[in-house]
Amino acid sequence: MHGRAGGRYSENIMTSLKDPARRVAVYCGSADGRDPALRAEATALGETIAAAGLGLVYGGAAVGLMGAVADAALAGGAEVIGVLPDVLAGAEIGHPRVTRLELVETMHQRKARMVELADAFFVLPGGYGTLEEVLEVVTWAQLKLHSKPCILINTAGYWDGLLEFLDRAVEAGFLKPKNRELMRVAGNANEAVAMASSAWD
C-alpha cells in the first residue's frame, strides 16, 4: 500500500483514531542514554502529548527514547505515526503498535514526511541523527519554508553545548539574533506543549 509520500505503510486498526487537531514531531535518540532522567522525560512527553489531545509523529522505532515517547503516547490514547526508512528497518526495529507505520526509501524522505505531517517539532536528547534533524528543520524555518515552532527540551542541560554554540554564532556574525530565536528552549514536556500551543493561537 502506498502513502501520500510514496512510502508503504501498515495501519494498526486496533489503535486507529480520528485525526487529532494537531500533531507534533519528536526527534530523539534510538538509545536510552545513561541518565535515567532522559528516558523519564521522553515518557513524560508522550503522556503530555496524549493528554493535550495531540498526535505524535516520530522516527518509528520501538527502542530507546523513541520507543519510550511512542509507548507513553499510545498508552494515553494518542494517534502515533512512525516514519521509518528501509535502510534502518533492521537496526531500528519498527514499533508494532503504532497507529500507522510508514516505510520510506531514504532518510531524506523520512525527514520530509515528518515535516509534512507535523505542526511543531520537539527535540529530546539524541546523537548525530537527532542533531542533524533539528538543525535542518530550524534552517528551513530560517528560510521561511515553514513557520512551525522548533522546541528543544533541555532535560538535565543536555543541549547546553548546542545553545552555547548558537550564541557564539550570533557573536561571530554568522547567525542573526532574530534567527537565533527560532530555536526555542523548554525545560520539560509541559513547557514544550504550552509553548507550541501558544504559537498556534
N, C-alpha and C positions, 0 to 999 in steps of 0.2 A: 504494500500500500504506500502511496506517496503523499507526503505532507506538502504544505504550501511552499516550503523551501527546497523541494525536490528530494527531501530525505525520506527514508522509510520510517514508519512509526508503528508502535504497538500501543493499544489503549487498554487499560485495566478497567473493565466495565464496572467492577465492584466499587471502584473509588471514583468513578466519573461524576463530576458535579457540574452545575451550571457555571458559566464563565463568571469569575469574580469581577468586581468593578475595576480593580487594578491588579497588576502583577509586578513583583519585584524580582530582579535577577540578583542572585547571590554568587559572588566569586569567592572561592576559598580553596584550601588545600584538600587533597585526597589522602592526607596523613592527619593524625590526631595532634601531632606536636607533643612536646614533653611536659608542658604546663597544663594540668587538668582544667584550669580556668578557660582555656581556649575552646575545648570541646563543650564545656558548660555554657559558654556564651553562644556557641553555634546552636545548641539545643534551645536556649532561651530565644534566639532569633526565630527559629522555626515556630515555636509556641506563640511568639508575639505576632508573627505574620498571620498565623491562623486566627488568632483572637481578634485581629483587626479586620478580618474578612478579606484579606488579600490572597492572591495566588503567588506561588513560588516558581521561578524559572532558575534552573541551575544546571551544572555540568553532567548530571545523570548518574553519577557513581553511587555505590552503596557503601563506600568506605570513607574513613577519615571524617573531617569536618563536613564534607559534602554529604555523607550519609547521615550525620547527626542532624543537620538542619532539615534534611528531607524527612527523616523519621519523625521528628517533632512536628513538622508542619502537617504531615499525613495524620498523625495521632490527633491533631487538633481539628481535622476535617477540611484542611485546605486543599485546593487543587495544586498539584505538583507536576510540573513538566520538566523532564530531563532531556538534555540535548547532548548526545554522545557521538563523537566521531569514530568511524570504523577503526582508525589507527589505534585508538585507546580501548577498544572493546574488550581486549584481553587483560590489559593492565588495570583499567578502572572498570570493575565489574558493574554492569548496568543494574540499577536498582529494580528489583522485581515487583515492587508495589506502587510505583508512581502512577499518577493518573494517566500520563502519556509519556512514553519514552521515544524520542525521535532519534533515529540514527542518520547521521550525515556523513559525507565522504571525507571532509577535510576540517582542520581546525578553523580555517577562515569561515567556512560555512557555519560551524558551531557558534562562533562569536557573532556573526551577522544575524543568525536566527535568534539568539538570546536578546540582542538589541531590539530586534523587531517585536518580540513578544513582551518585553518589559517596559514598565513606566518609570522605573527608578533602578539604581544599581547600588547594592550594598556590598561591602568588601570586608571579609573576615581574614584572619591570617592565612598565609599560604606562601608558596615559593615562587620560582620563576614564572610559572604559568599564570598565577594569580596577579603578580605584579604586571605582567605584560597585558593582561586583560583590562585591569583598571586604568593603566596609562593610555591604552588605546581608546577606551570609551570616554575618558576625560579629554583626550586630544580631539575626539570627534565633537565634543561639546564646545571646545575652544574654537573649532572651525565652523560652529553653528550648524552641524549636521544633525544635531538633536538638542533638545533643551531639557532633558530628563536629569533629575538630581543624581549626583555621584557621591556616595557617602561611605567614608572609611569608618569602620567600627574598631576603635583603637584599644582593644582589650589588653590589659596589662602593659600598655605602652608599646605594643608590638610594632606599630607603624611610626614610632617617633623618629627613626632614622630617615624614613622617606619624607616625612614632614619637614625635617631639618634640611634635607636636600632641596626641597621645593622653595623653602625660604632663601637658601643660598642662591638658587637660580634667579630669584627675584632680585636679590642684592647684586648679582653679577650682570643683570640686564638681559637675561635670556627668557624671562617669564614676566609678563605684565601682572601687576598686583590684582587686577580685575580677573585675570585668568587663574591666578593662584587660588582665588576664592571659589573656583569651580570644584575644587576638591574639598568637600565638606567633611567635618570630623564629628563623630558621635562617640560618647563614652561607652554606650551599651545598646542593646537591641531596642529598648523602649525609646531611647533618644533618636535612634535612626528612623524608626517608623514615624515618630512625631515630626521629625524634620522633613521626611518625604511627604507626609500628609499636608504640612504647611505649604510646601512648594506646589502641591496640586491645587490648593484652594485659590 
